[in-house]
Amino acid sequence: MSASNYMRIEDASPATARRDLAAPVEFGVLIRTGERKGTRYRLSRSGPGPRRREHEA
């Protein structure tokens, strides 16, 4: 999926799309490939890694 696909689906601005797609990439849910207009996002096969709760930190 591209950011423009996401913007159309969610009726989001470019800035909102970038923020919304950055978190799943950071947590390993999505994989980002390409650069600039060629950037695409796909689901990770392994899914997110283990997350610690705040009180465990």
DATAHU-V919966 format. One line per field, one symbol per residue. ss: DSSP state (@ for helix, = for strand, . for the rest). psi: psi as a letter, one per 20 degrees, with the letter a starting at -180 (. if undefined). burial: # if it has 16 or more other C-alpha atoms within 10 Angstrom, else .. Layout:
ss = ???
psi = ???
burial = ???
//
This chain:
ss = ..@@@@@@@@...@@@@@@@@@@@@@...====..@@@.====..........@@@.
psi = qrhhgggggilqrgggggghhgghghjjhqppqrqcijpqpqqphiaqrppqqhii.
burial = .###.##....#....#...#..##..#####.......##................
//
